[in-house]
Amino acid sequence: MVIHQLNVGPLEVCCYIVVDSASSETIVIDPGADAEVITAFIMERRLIPRLVVITHGHGDHIGANAALKKRFPDVQLCIHEEDQDMLPYPAKNLSILAAFFGGSTVRSPLADRILKDGDVVSIKGCDFEVIHTPGHTRGGICLFSKTREGELPPVLFSGDTLFKDGIGRTDFPGCSQERLVQAIRERLFVLNEKTVVYPGHGQSTTIAEEKRNNPFLR
């Protein structure tokens, strides 16, 4: 498994391109904007995108969905069941707020696959468990890849649930800081402490570092 990171859009969302090097099958996680950059990255490396997985339905994480779906029509767009209604509606995915400041609204295609807690999303050589972590949105998820023999460490794509020294905002509709902190403590802090956390914004971290240092979770 090879992980590439592209920082996209005005909010510098971390879009992750996860590739099985043997088959070139690929998962795109949170293509928030700059569809032409993401597409060029895929095409130049002759990757085979199978899945687009959205960690939550906010506009800054879904802005390139439509363009990617048009360019790669066989790719499956995946999101948790409780966030699926956010995809096509700017008022629900909050991109309508960006429009007030000169940005654009986002209307994503509907999902091809609806995810639930405990589901597994896979390409050849890579399996990710869906961990439902509500709080930033009702349907926020993380993707956890358990290590295979000889592979260390595990990895977690945490979206806007958990950041280095921070957590996702909880002042939007549908948010709950209590639920978010509970989800992190009960679902993420029980993972292997060596797990590398790849968040939706900012630098990577580890579960151990956030247990020790995160001021929201001490």
ZAKOLRO-915652 format. One line per 5 residues: number of its first residue (from 1); their letters; for each residue x, y, z of C-alpha. Coordinates in nm, 3 decimals, always signed. Layout:
<atoms>
NUM> a> X:Y:Z; ...
</atoms>
This chain:
<atoms>
1> mvihq> +0.000:+0.000:+0.000; +0.134:+0.339:-0.104; -0.025:+0.660:+0.027; -0.003:+0.987:-0.163; -0.135:+1.316:-0.025
6> lnvgp> -0.266:+1.610:-0.228; -0.370:+1.929:-0.049; -0.669:+2.062:-0.240; -0.899:+2.362:-0.232; -0.883:+2.685:-0.031
11> levcc> -0.908:+2.494:+0.297; -0.623:+2.261:+0.196; -0.816:+1.942:+0.246; -0.593:+1.637:+0.255; -0.701:+1.421:-0.037
16> yivvd> -0.537:+1.080:-0.011; -0.462:+0.856:-0.308; -0.416:+0.503:-0.174; -0.261:+0.263:-0.423; -0.193:-0.109:-0.428
21> sasse> +0.144:-0.102:-0.600; +0.108:-0.452:-0.744; -0.222:-0.392:-0.925; -0.240:-0.009:-0.942; -0.592:-0.028:-0.801
26> tivid> -0.667:+0.292:-0.614; -0.890:+0.445:-0.350; -0.938:+0.822:-0.351; -1.028:+0.958:-0.007; -1.193:+1.302:+0.024
31> pgada> -1.144:+1.463:-0.319; -1.245:+1.803:-0.191; -1.152:+2.022:-0.489; -0.903:+2.065:-0.774; -1.042:+1.778:-0.978
36> evita> -0.797:+1.846:-1.260; -0.502:+1.799:-1.022; -0.640:+1.471:-0.887; -0.724:+1.344:-1.234; -0.381:+1.432:-1.369
41> fimer> -0.214:+1.253:-1.078; -0.415:+0.938:-1.152; -0.363:+0.950:-1.527; +0.009:+1.025:-1.520; +0.071:+0.721:-1.299
46> rlipr> -0.175:+0.498:-1.487; -0.367:+0.422:-1.172; -0.700:+0.239:-1.170; -0.946:+0.421:-0.939; -1.201:+0.181:-0.796
51> lvvit> -1.345:+0.374:-0.501; -1.397:+0.733:-0.391; -1.457:+0.726:-0.016; -1.590:+1.035:+0.159; -1.522:+1.064:+0.533
56> hghgd> -1.812:+1.310:+0.576; -2.043:+1.520:+0.366; -1.914:+1.875:+0.402; -1.859:+2.063:+0.078; -1.484:+2.104:+0.122
61> higan> -1.444:+1.724:+0.111; -1.671:+1.644:-0.185; -1.605:+1.920:-0.437; -1.433:+1.700:-0.699; -1.681:+1.411:-0.678
66> aalkk> -1.878:+1.508:-0.986; -1.572:+1.558:-1.208; -1.410:+1.232:-1.096; -1.732:+1.041:-1.151; -1.759:+1.188:-1.500
71> rfpdv> -1.397:+1.105:-1.588; -1.403:+0.759:-1.425; -1.768:+0.645:-1.453; -1.700:+0.300:-1.308; -1.561:+0.437:-0.982
76> qlcih> -1.785:+0.376:-0.678; -1.868:+0.680:-0.467; -1.903:+0.573:-0.102; -2.031:+0.760:+0.205; -2.192:+0.674:+0.539
81> eedqd> -2.568:+0.636:+0.536; -2.624:+0.932:+0.769; -2.436:+1.176:+0.543; -2.561:+1.057:+0.205; -2.829:+1.328:+0.184
86> mlpyp> -2.561:+1.599:+0.211; -2.403:+1.516:-0.124; -2.637:+1.693:-0.372; -2.760:+1.979:-0.154; -2.542:+2.289:-0.090
91> aknls> -2.751:+2.386:+0.212; -2.688:+2.048:+0.373; -2.321:+2.012:+0.280; -2.264:+2.374:+0.388; -2.104:+2.480:+0.062
96> ilaaf> -2.376:+2.744:+0.048; -2.176:+2.924:+0.318; -1.871:+2.936:+0.091; -2.080:+3.100:-0.177; -2.137:+3.398:+0.051
101> fggst> -1.760:+3.457:+0.052; -1.699:+3.424:-0.319; -1.670:+3.047:-0.333; -1.896:+2.807:-0.517; -2.168:+2.569:-0.413
106> vrspl> -2.113:+2.194:-0.441; -2.358:+1.942:-0.582; -2.218:+1.592:-0.577; -2.366:+1.288:-0.749; -2.548:+1.048:-0.523
111> adril> -2.351:+0.765:-0.365; -2.309:+0.431:-0.537; -2.246:+0.256:-0.207; -2.385:+0.343:+0.134; -2.155:+0.258:+0.422
116> kdgdv> -2.230:+0.147:+0.776; -2.012:+0.096:+1.081; -1.807:-0.221:+1.047; -1.823:-0.238:+0.668; -1.503:-0.308:+0.478
121> vsikg> -1.398:-0.119:+0.166; -1.133:-0.289:-0.042; -0.911:-0.286:-0.343; -0.658:-0.555:-0.423; -0.409:-0.565:-0.140
126> cdfev> -0.586:-0.307:+0.079; -0.879:-0.355:+0.315; -1.020:-0.075:+0.529; -1.268:-0.107:+0.813; -1.529:+0.167:+0.837
131> ihtpg> -1.544:+0.316:+1.187; -1.845:+0.541:+1.246; -1.732:+0.847:+1.445; -2.025:+1.091:+1.462; -1.984:+1.437:+1.607
136> htrgg> -1.840:+1.658:+1.333; -2.127:+1.530:+1.120; -2.383:+1.261:+1.193; -2.224:+1.025:+0.944; -1.855:+1.096:+0.992
141> iclfs> -1.631:+0.794:+0.945; -1.270:+0.690:+0.975; -1.099:+0.421:+0.768; -0.871:+0.180:+0.951; -0.628:-0.055:+0.781
146> ktreg> -0.509:-0.336:+1.001; -0.154:-0.441:+0.930; -0.076:-0.747:+0.731; +0.216:-0.971:+0.821; +0.538:-0.777:+0.772
151> elppv> +0.361:-0.440:+0.741; +0.392:-0.176:+1.013; +0.231:+0.036:+1.134; -0.148:+0.038:+1.091; -0.300:+0.348:+0.936
156> lfsgd> -0.616:+0.548:+1.004; -0.772:+0.805:+0.775; -0.958:+1.021:+1.025; -1.129:+1.286:+0.812; -1.233:+1.576:+1.031
161> tlfkd> -1.279:+1.358:+1.339; -0.926:+1.372:+1.479; -0.641:+1.609:+1.399; -0.291:+1.655:+1.533; -0.359:+1.834:+1.864
166> gigrt> -0.722:+1.893:+1.769; -1.065:+1.759:+1.681; -1.326:+1.853:+1.424; -1.546:+2.159:+1.458; -1.874:+2.106:+1.638
171> dfpgc> -2.048:+2.438:+1.580; -2.228:+2.337:+1.260; -2.577:+2.186:+1.228; -2.573:+1.818:+1.320; -2.255:+1.849:+1.525
176> sqerl> -2.199:+1.735:+1.882; -1.873:+1.777:+2.071; -1.988:+1.525:+2.330; -2.050:+1.258:+2.064; -1.725:+1.340:+1.885
181> vqair> -1.509:+1.310:+2.196; -1.689:+0.992:+2.295; -1.631:+0.840:+1.951; -1.262:+0.925:+1.959; -1.213:+0.782:+2.306
186> erlfv> -1.420:+0.468:+2.252; -1.346:+0.388:+1.886; -1.005:+0.537:+1.802; -0.808:+0.542:+2.125; -0.853:+0.165:+2.156
191> lnekt> -0.653:+0.112:+1.836; -0.286:+0.017:+1.828; -0.099:+0.320:+1.963; +0.147:+0.301:+1.673; -0.134:+0.366:+1.427
196> vvypg> -0.046:+0.655:+1.195; -0.334:+0.901:+1.168; -0.388:+1.080:+0.837; -0.637:+1.362:+0.904; -0.859:+1.565:+0.674
201> hgqst> -0.647:+1.878:+0.732; -0.297:+1.933:+0.858; -0.013:+1.704:+0.959; -0.021:+1.333:+1.029; +0.011:+1.207:+1.384
206> tiaee> -0.027:+0.885:+1.582; -0.281:+0.751:+1.825; -0.015:+0.753:+2.097; +0.069:+1.120:+2.035; -0.295:+1.224:+2.053
211> krnnp> -0.355:+1.030:+2.373; -0.064:+1.215:+2.531; -0.093:+1.561:+2.383; -0.433:+1.641:+2.240; -0.577:+1.917:+2.465
216> flr> -0.936:+1.827:+2.376; -0.894:+1.466:+2.487; -0.681:+1.463:+2.798
</atoms>
